[in-house]
Amino acid sequence: MTEEIQQSIVEVSRAIEKLNQAFEKRAVTLRQGGDSKELQQWMTATNAMRDSGNIYLSWAKHYARTAGTEVMTDESELDELDEGGTWPEQQPMR
């Protein structure tokens, strides 16, 4: 895998994590507002986005490996994103 592909995977991972954090912050705001129906809908969307991001990264890593080399990432750069893995479950923010 090229350095450019490896760096791009790291950047996408960071962007997805930033998006997940923004979704979590919105959940906190809804929780404080007391609208349980809207919060439930938002949490469904938040979980879907987190799962979709994981799928996207898994496929990116898969295709990068098909070139004959493995994705090498610094563990401090990415959470565990191996194929078949999931993002660490986020604890609800209170």
C-alpha positions in Angstrom: 0.0 0.0 0.0 1.2 3.5 -0.7 1.9 6.0 1.9 -0.8 8.2 0.3 -3.5 5.4 0.8 -2.4 4.7 4.3 -2.5 8.4 5.2 -5.9 8.8 3.6 -7.3 5.9 5.7 -6.0 7.6 8.8 -7.6 10.9 7.8 -10.9 9.3 7.0 -10.9 7.5 10.3 -10.3 10.8 12.1 -13.1 12.5 10.2 -15.5 9.8 11.0 -14.6 9.9 14.6 -15.1 13.7 14.6 -18.5 13.2 13.0 -19.4 10.6 15.6 -18.5 13.0 18.4 -20.6 15.7 16.9 -23.6 13.3 16.7 -23.0 12.4 20.4 -22.9 16.1 21.4 -26.3 16.5 19.7 -27.6 13.6 21.7 -26.5 15.3 24.9 -28.4 18.4 23.9 -31.6 16.4 23.1 -31.3 14.4 26.3 -31.1 17.7 28.3 -34.1 19.0 26.4 -36.2 16.0 27.5 -37.6 15.1 24.1 -37.4 11.3 24.4 -38.9 10.6 21.0 -36.5 12.9 19.1 -33.6 11.5 21.2 -34.5 7.9 20.4 -34.6 8.8 16.6 -31.3 10.6 16.9 -29.6 7.7 18.7 -30.8 5.4 15.9 -29.2 7.8 13.4 -26.0 8.1 15.6 -25.6 4.3 15.8 -26.2 3.9 12.0 -23.6 6.6 11.2 -21.0 4.9 13.5 -21.7 1.5 12.0 -21.6 2.9 8.4 -18.3 4.5 9.1 -16.9 1.2 10.3 -18.1 -0.6 7.2 -16.6 2.1 5.0 -13.2 1.8 6.6 -13.3 -2.0 6.6 -13.9 -1.9 2.8 -11.2 0.7 2.3 -8.7 -1.4 4.2 -9.8 -4.5 2.3 -9.3 -2.9 -1.1 -6.0 -1.4 0.0 -4.9 -5.0 0.9 -5.9 -6.4 -2.4 -2.9 -4.6 -3.9 -0.7 -7.2 -2.2 0.2 -5.3 1.0 -1.4 -5.0 4.4 -2.7 -1.8 5.9 -0.2 -0.7 8.5 -1.5 1.8 10.9 -0.2 3.2 14.1 -2.5 1.9 16.9 -2.5 5.4 18.4 -4.0 6.8 15.2 -7.0 4.5 14.9 -9.3 2.6 17.1 -9.6 -1.1 16.4 -10.8 -1.1 12.9 -9.9 -4.5 11.7 -12.4 -6.2 9.3 -15.2 -7.6 11.2 -14.5 -5.3 14.2 -16.7 -2.5 15.4 -16.1 0.9 16.8 -15.8 0.8 20.5 -19.3 1.3 21.9 -19.7 4.9 23.1 -21.1 5.4 26.5 -24.1 7.8 26.6 -22.9 11.3 27.4 -24.7 12.8 30.3 
